[in-house]
Amino acid sequence: AGPVLTVSAFGDPAAAAAEANAAGSGALAQIWGRDARAVQDLAGRLQTGTVWINTHDALAPEIPMTPWRGSGYGASGGPDALDELTRTKAVVWDLTPLTERTPSLTKAAIRADSEGPDHD
């Protein structure tokens, strides 16, 4: 099944949430309204990964897009998506020139090479 778009007018946030949550999908919801408390209440009730309030296409890499319920698996955007696509690796790199490190096996090796193989 592809994307589903339903546009409905509601006066009661609880009724709007009940109808939206009955759909079985939950990737994204948009709420348009003037009453800040009502739209915030509705956003909290919706079983979706993302809620846009009085906007659309608010896509940015730092904003997670995590589908809920029947909308798929995985995440895109935000730290959750990066965690799914990356592995942690530590790389420690000392940029001090090898000849300046103390104590240094490298200095001993350089000295030995400069003195030649026949030197005791």
N, CA and C of each residue as an Amber inpcrd file, in Angstrom:
protein
   360
   0.8440000  -1.1790000   0.0000000   0.0000000   0.0000000   0.0000000
   0.8820000   1.2330000   0.0000000   0.4310000   2.2480000  -0.6580000
   1.1850000   3.4890000  -0.7440000   0.7860000   4.4700000   0.3270000
   1.2310000   5.6910000   0.1850000   0.8850000   6.7170000   1.1670000
  -0.6160000   6.9630000   1.2060000  -1.0940000   7.3320000   2.3800000
  -2.5080000   7.6210000   2.5750000  -2.6290000   9.0500000   3.0690000
  -3.5340000   9.7960000   2.4810000  -3.7780000  11.1670000   2.9110000
  -5.2560000  11.3150000   3.1990000  -5.5540000  11.7150000   4.4070000
  -6.9250000  11.9870000   4.7920000  -6.9720000  13.3910000   5.3580000
  -7.8950000  14.1800000   4.8740000  -8.0740000  15.5370000   5.3850000
  -9.4540000  15.5920000   6.0170000  -9.4770000  15.8890000   7.3060000
 -10.7420000  15.9490000   8.0390000 -10.7080000  17.1210000   9.0010000
 -11.8480000  17.7410000   9.1900000 -11.9730000  18.8270000  10.1650000
 -12.5570000  18.2610000  11.4530000 -11.9790000  18.6430000  12.5870000
 -12.4410000  18.1710000  13.8870000 -12.4600000  19.3280000  14.8590000
 -13.3840000  19.2920000  15.7700000 -13.4200000  20.2690000  16.8480000
 -12.8700000  19.6900000  18.1350000 -12.8270000  18.3620000  18.2150000
 -12.4150000  17.6760000  19.4370000 -11.1180000  16.9100000  19.1900000
 -10.0130000  17.2660000  19.8570000  -8.7500000  16.5600000  19.6510000
  -8.8340000  15.0570000  19.9340000  -9.6180000  14.6680000  20.9260000
  -9.7330000  13.2440000  21.2520000 -10.3790000  12.4770000  20.1020000
 -11.4020000  13.0460000  19.4820000 -12.0630000  12.3890000  18.3470000
 -11.1310000  12.3300000  17.1430000 -10.3790000  13.3910000  16.9170000
  -9.4250000  13.3980000  15.8020000  -8.3590000  12.3300000  16.0030000
  -7.8360000  12.2170000  17.2180000  -6.8070000  11.2150000  17.5070000
  -7.3630000   9.8090000  17.3530000  -8.5700000   9.5770000  17.8300000
  -9.1680000   8.2440000  17.7260000  -9.3120000   7.8270000  16.2680000
  -9.7750000   8.7280000  15.4200000  -9.9390000   8.3770000  14.0070000
  -8.5840000   8.1780000  13.3240000  -7.6480000   9.0630000  13.5880000
  -6.3270000   8.9360000  12.9570000  -5.6260000   7.6600000  13.4110000
  -5.7020000   7.3450000  14.6880000  -5.0250000   6.1620000  15.2150000
  -5.6760000   4.8680000  14.7470000  -6.9340000   4.9180000  14.3550000
  -7.6260000   3.7240000  13.8570000  -7.1440000   3.3330000  12.4640000
  -6.4300000   4.2060000  11.7860000  -5.9880000   3.9330000  10.4120000
  -4.9600000   2.8140000  10.3300000  -4.2190000   2.5710000  11.3840000
  -3.2400000   1.4790000  11.3730000  -1.8630000   1.8770000  10.8920000
  -1.7420000   3.0200000  10.2580000  -0.4180000   3.4940000   9.8540000
  -0.0280000   4.6370000  10.7790000   1.2110000   5.0320000  10.7170000
   1.6020000   6.0840000  11.6410000   2.9340000   6.7170000  11.3280000
   3.1990000   6.9840000  10.0710000   4.4700000   7.6090000   9.7260000
   4.4650000   9.0840000  10.0800000   3.4160000   9.7780000   9.6850000
   3.4210000  11.2310000   9.7710000   2.0020000  11.7510000   9.9060000
   1.8480000  12.8180000  10.6670000   0.5590000  13.5050000  10.7670000
   0.8030000  15.0000000  10.6590000  -0.1570000  15.6820000  10.0720000
  -0.1400000  17.1390000  10.0270000  -1.3510000  17.6460000  10.7850000
  -1.1350000  18.6630000  11.5850000  -2.2290000  19.3050000  12.3110000
  -2.2030000  20.7820000  11.9360000  -3.3600000  21.2840000  11.5790000
  -3.4950000  22.7050000  11.2760000  -4.5170000  23.2780000  12.2420000
  -4.1500000  24.3130000  12.9610000  -5.0820000  24.9260000  13.8910000
  -4.4970000  26.1550000  14.5570000  -5.3770000  26.8880000  15.2440000
  -4.9590000  28.1280000  15.9070000  -4.8220000  27.9750000  17.4200000
  -5.5040000  26.9950000  17.9850000  -5.4940000  26.8070000  19.4350000
  -4.2680000  25.9800000  19.8170000  -3.2540000  26.6320000  20.3780000
  -1.9850000  25.9610000  20.6840000  -2.1740000  24.7770000  21.6290000
  -3.0230000  24.9310000  22.6280000  -3.2430000  23.8210000  23.5690000
  -3.9040000  22.6300000  22.8750000  -4.8660000  22.9130000  22.0280000
  -5.5830000  21.8330000  21.3400000  -4.6640000  21.0800000  20.3790000
  -3.8530000  21.8100000  19.6090000  -2.9800000  21.1060000  18.6610000
  -1.8730000  20.3610000  19.3920000  -1.3890000  20.9070000  20.5100000
  -0.3760000  20.1930000  21.2890000  -0.9680000  18.9300000  21.9060000
  -2.1910000  19.0190000  22.4010000  -2.8720000  17.8520000  22.9510000
  -3.0470000  16.7760000  21.8790000  -3.4870000  17.1890000  20.7040000
  -3.6800000  16.2350000  19.6100000  -2.3510000  15.6040000  19.1980000
  -1.2970000  16.3930000  19.0980000   0.0200000  15.8530000  18.7290000
   0.4590000  14.7700000  19.7110000   0.1860000  14.9780000  20.9850000
   0.5470000  13.9810000  21.9930000  -0.2660000  12.7010000  21.8960000
  -1.4790000  12.7850000  21.4300000  -2.3630000  11.6180000  21.3240000
  -2.1260000  10.7860000  20.0630000  -1.5910000  11.4100000  19.0260000
  -1.4240000  10.6970000  17.7510000  -0.3240000   9.6460000  17.8460000
  -0.6130000   8.4730000  17.3250000   0.3570000   7.3720000  17.3150000
   1.1390000   7.4140000  16.0040000   1.9600000   8.4400000  15.8780000
   2.7800000   8.6310000  14.6850000   4.2000000   8.9650000  15.0970000
   5.1190000   8.7200000  14.1900000   6.5180000   9.0210000  14.4690000
   6.8460000  10.4950000  14.3550000   6.1180000  11.2140000  13.5270000
   6.3690000  12.6370000  13.3060000   5.0390000  13.3690000  13.2210000
   4.9780000  14.5400000  13.8230000   3.8020000  15.3960000  13.7190000
   4.2710000  16.7780000  13.2840000   3.7050000  17.2600000  12.1970000
   3.9580000  18.6290000  11.7460000   2.7590000  19.4730000  12.1450000
   3.0000000  20.6030000  12.7790000   1.9280000  21.5000000  13.1930000
   2.0220000  22.7860000  12.3790000   0.9490000  23.0690000  11.6540000
   0.8420000  24.2630000  10.8120000   1.9940000  24.3850000   9.8170000
   2.4660000  23.2570000   9.3320000   3.5310000  23.2480000   8.3270000
   3.4790000  21.9320000   7.5700000   4.2440000  21.8510000   6.5110000
   4.3840000  20.6030000   5.7640000   5.7940000  20.5600000   5.1910000
   6.2450000  19.3950000   4.8200000   7.5890000  19.1970000   4.2660000
   8.6820000  19.7710000   5.1570000   8.5170000  19.6660000   6.4560000
   9.5330000  20.1550000   7.3940000  10.5970000  19.0770000   7.5610000
  11.3180000  18.8350000   6.4850000  12.3370000  17.7900000   6.4920000
  13.7110000  18.4050000   6.7260000  14.4590000  17.8110000   7.6160000
  15.8350000  18.2190000   7.8830000  16.5670000  16.9960000   8.4160000
  17.8560000  16.8540000   8.1340000  18.5910000  15.6590000   8.5680000
  18.5390000  15.4180000  10.0680000  18.4400000  16.4780000  10.8530000
  18.4550000  16.3030000  12.3040000  17.0880000  15.9490000  12.8840000
  16.0410000  15.9710000  12.0690000  14.7000000  15.6240000  12.5430000
  14.4180000  14.1680000  12.1980000  14.2040000  13.3270000  13.2120000
  13.9480000  11.9200000  12.9200000  12.6190000  11.7050000  12.2030000
  12.5980000  10.7660000  11.2820000  11.3740000  10.3100000  10.6180000
  11.2690000   8.8240000  10.9400000  10.5800000   8.5040000  12.0010000
  10.4830000   7.1320000  12.4700000   9.0480000   6.6510000  12.3330000
   8.7890000   5.7400000  11.3960000   7.4160000   5.2590000  11.2250000
   6.9630000   4.4080000  12.4060000   5.7040000   4.5120000  12.7170000
   5.1060000   3.7040000  13.7720000   4.1060000   2.7490000  13.1470000
   3.8290000   1.7070000  13.8550000   2.7960000   0.7260000  13.5250000
   2.9600000   0.1910000  12.1100000   1.9510000   0.2830000  11.2530000
   1.9960000  -0.3450000   9.9390000   2.7010000   0.4620000   8.8660000
   3.4650000   1.4640000   9.2540000   4.0930000   2.3440000   8.2630000
   5.5080000   1.9390000   7.8900000   5.9840000   0.8420000   8.4070000
   7.3210000   0.4010000   8.0220000   8.2410000   0.2880000   9.2090000
   9.4860000   0.0250000   8.8950000  10.4980000  -0.1960000   9.9170000
  11.6710000   0.7280000   9.6650000  12.4060000   1.0110000  10.7140000
  13.6110000   1.8070000  10.5640000  13.3180000   3.2860000  10.7030000
  14.3750000   4.0400000  10.6430000  14.2650000   5.4840000  10.7970000
  15.0930000   6.1620000   9.7300000  14.7110000   7.3600000   9.3950000
  15.5340000   8.1690000   8.5130000  15.6140000   9.5580000   9.1160000
  16.7950000  10.0960000   9.1570000  17.0030000  11.4000000   9.7630000
  17.1960000  11.3000000  11.2590000  17.9380000  12.2140000  11.8010000
  18.1620000  12.2590000  13.2360000  19.1250000  11.2030000  13.7270000
  19.4450000  11.2500000  15.0130000  20.4140000  10.3110000  15.5950000
  20.0000000   8.8500000  15.4940000  18.6940000   8.5580000  15.5710000
  18.2490000   7.1640000  15.4820000  18.6050000   6.5610000  14.1360000
  18.4550000   7.3180000  13.0810000  18.7850000   6.8170000  11.7450000
  20.2810000   6.6040000  11.6100000  21.0600000   7.5080000  12.1430000
  22.5130000   7.3440000  12.0700000  22.9590000   6.0950000  12.8120000
  22.3260000   5.8250000  13.9540000  22.6780000   4.6250000  14.7110000
  22.4250000   3.3590000  13.9040000  21.3700000   3.3430000  13.1000000
  21.0650000   2.1640000  12.2930000  22.0540000   1.9680000  11.1540000
  22.6790000   3.0360000  10.7130000  23.5330000   2.9740000   9.5320000
  25.0210000   3.0080000   9.8490000  25.3760000   3.0920000  11.1050000
  26.7900000   3.2260000  11.4460000  27.2040000   2.2170000  12.5020000
  28.5040000   2.0400000  12.5830000  29.1070000   1.2630000  13.6580000
  30.1270000   2.1660000  14.3320000  30.2780000   1.9930000  15.6160000
  31.2480000   2.7910000  16.3460000  32.6380000   2.2240000  16.1230000
  33.5710000   3.1020000  15.8460000  34.9670000   2.7010000  15.6860000
  35.8330000   3.7860000  16.2990000  36.7960000   3.3910000  17.1010000
  37.7400000   4.3460000  17.6750000  39.0390000   4.2670000  16.8890000
  39.5170000   5.4040000  16.4420000  40.8090000   5.4930000  15.7640000
  41.6400000   6.4990000  16.5400000  42.7800000   6.0570000  17.0480000
  43.6670000   6.9260000  17.8090000  44.9020000   7.1560000  16.9690000
  45.2190000   8.4180000  16.7020000  46.3180000   8.7410000  15.8030000
  47.1790000   9.8000000  16.4770000  48.3910000   9.4400000  16.8050000
  49.3410000  10.3910000  17.3740000  50.0950000  11.0260000  16.2220000
  49.9470000  12.3200000  16.0440000  50.5780000  13.0210000  14.9300000
  51.9860000  13.5160000  15.2600000  52.4620000  13.1810000  16.4450000
  53.8400000  13.5240000  16.7820000  54.7660000  12.7490000  15.8550000
  55.7380000  13.4350000  15.2060000  56.6640000  12.6960000  14.3400000
  57.3390000  11.5640000  15.1090000  57.5140000  10.4460000  14.4570000
  58.0820000   9.2710000  15.1150000  59.4490000   9.5680000  15.7170000
  60.2290000  10.4240000  15.0830000  61.5790000  10.7290000  15.5820000
  61.5660000  11.5660000  16.8470000  60.4200000  12.1520000  17.2140000
  60.3330000  13.0070000  18.4010000  59.6790000  12.3220000  19.5930000
  59.3130000  11.0960000  19.4670000  58.6300000  10.4020000  20.5600000
  59.6510000   9.8320000  21.5410000  59.3790000   9.9470000  22.8320000
  60.2310000   9.3480000  23.8570000  59.3400000   8.6870000  24.8910000
  59.6500000   7.5340000  25.3970000  60.6790000   6.6440000  24.8500000
  60.2310000   6.1360000  23.4900000  61.1700000   5.8440000  22.6570000
  60.8010000   5.4840000  21.3000000  61.6280000   4.3380000  20.7630000
  60.9300000   3.3030000  20.3700000  61.6080000   2.2080000  19.6800000
  62.0110000   2.6530000  18.2850000  61.2640000   3.6380000  17.7630000
  61.5690000   4.1380000  16.4250000  62.9520000   4.7730000  16.4000000
  63.3150000   5.5630000  17.4380000  64.6360000   6.1890000  17.4880000
  65.7250000   5.1240000  17.5070000  65.5150000   4.0850000  18.2820000
  66.5080000   3.0080000  18.3400000  66.6370000   2.3420000  16.9870000
  65.5200000   2.1580000  16.2940000  65.5580000   1.5240000  14.9750000
  66.2580000   2.4280000  13.9740000  66.0100000   3.7290000  14.0310000
  66.6670000   4.6650000  13.1120000  68.1670000   4.6940000  13.3870000
  68.5520000   4.7310000  14.6690000  69.9650000   4.7150000  15.0380000
  70.6360000   3.4530000  14.5210000  69.9850000   2.3320000  14.7080000
  70.5700000   1.0570000  14.2720000  70.7560000   1.0490000  12.7650000
  69.7730000   1.5940000  12.0250000  69.8860000   1.6400000  10.5660000
  71.0080000   2.5740000  10.1250000  71.1500000   3.7100000  10.8230000
  72.1730000   4.6730000  10.4080000  73.5780000   4.1790000  10.7280000
  73.7010000   3.3240000  11.7310000  75.0140000   2.8000000  12.0950000
  75.3980000   1.6140000  11.2300000  74.4520000   1.0890000  10.5070000
  74.7460000  -0.0170000   9.5970000  74.5670000  -1.3670000  10.2550000
  74.4320000  -2.4090000   9.4280000  74.1620000  -3.7530000   9.9580000
  75.3810000  -4.3900000  10.6130000  76.5750000  -3.9040000  10.3190000
  77.7710000  -4.5360000  10.8710000  78.1690000  -3.9460000  12.2080000
  77.4970000  -2.9080000  12.6440000  77.8570000  -2.2520000  13.8940000
  77.2730000  -3.0040000  15.0730000  78.0710000  -3.2000000  16.1280000
  77.6040000  -3.9010000  17.3370000  77.1530000  -2.9420000  18.3680000
